[in-house]
Amino acid sequence: MSLEEMESTWGSQSAPVSDTAAAQAWIDKSRRAVRTTALFLLVTTLIAVGNLGLQLHRLAVDPDRKFANSYSEIALAALGAGFAIFGVVSFRLGQRKYRALMHDTRRCLELILQEKRTEITALTAWVPATLLGCLGLVALGKLQIIGSGLETPANAWSGVIFAAVFFLIISTVLIHRAIAFVKPEARELETTLRSLALD
Amino acid sequence: MTSGSREETFAAWLQEHHAILHKVARSFSAAPAEQDELVQDIRLALWHALPAFDGRSKPSSYIYRIALNRALSWKRHRRTYRAKLAQLENEPLPANSPDPRLELIYAEIRHLDGVERSLILLQLDGFTYDEIGETLGLSPTNVGARLTRIRQKLAANLKDK
């Protein structure tokens, strides 16, 4: 086949019939899904952040509450708020990808790559650091409990180890996601960008 | 852009230019199910991108831009799945293919890398070097040089077919 034949064959191809109504219905469904997700995330974040604020407020105003007897509630509330905020950030990043598509291909790929790098940093550094912070809270609480003699050191440290294993599993899953999925995507984007930069 | 006019424009664009979506999807995947999925993704991206259209370029050029950008980033999410499909892609064309010559052209386009696919698609659909450069973020000279190489590659691959 010559290039001329290729061009004439290309020009003579018939397009499939466009079902605009079905496309519009699908768009409407997607919009509803996005709105529902946004609403869910908003409510969850408000509850989680409100709960964290409440726990801290109770600690500040209630003389019977010490860090030692409320650390678990604070750690759980902090964890909940952390995950809710992570969900909101992920949702916003998901929406931003559409804005990137409006630019020319080079700029679009640069923006998507930038987002991928942010995601890698979040998965490998920020989330594990937040979890480490929660673990620190648990450890501090347990130290206070040991100090006040409410729990034996063996019991207290087993709780800390349990929390550490839990946080380690979550961090491992996230780091695995970054290494196995997000980093290869970023590398492929870099390759495409390099091929665009070649003269 | 009001909600009503956005929907009208979207419907009109789909009616007039839906072939672009199918051409891009077919150039980026051989599997019909994947093509359908990509077409849906491009439609959604187009819907989101519609309010930002400022009329400085042709609608077809803007649709191509959104479609190619989506296809280039969409492919990455299906890398593993695509690897499994690579074997299927290399299999001979089915005897009852509606247009074997067109299938052959798409198969050859799919052998090019993402940027090359984008370039040849735009050229086959009659866009100028300036328009192609604006869509992809390349200079017109660069577009010309690249297209010469791609056409040589395609000519060599299609020679005995």
Interface residues (C-beta under 8 A of the other chain):
Chain A: M1 S2 L3 E5 M6 E7 T9 W10 G11 Q13 A15 P16 S18 T20 A23 Q24 W26 I27 S30 K97 Y98 R99 A100 L101 M102 H103 D104 T105 R106 R107 C108 L109 I112 P184 E185 E188 L189 T192 S195 L196 D199
Chain B: E7 F10 A11 L14 Q15 H18 A19 H22 Q40 R43 L44 A45 W47 H48 A49 A52 R65 I66 L68 N69 R70 L72 S73 R76 H77 R79 D99 R101 L102 L104 I105 D113 G114 V115 S118 L124 E134 T135 L136 G137 L138 N142 A145 R151 L154 A155 L158 K159 K161
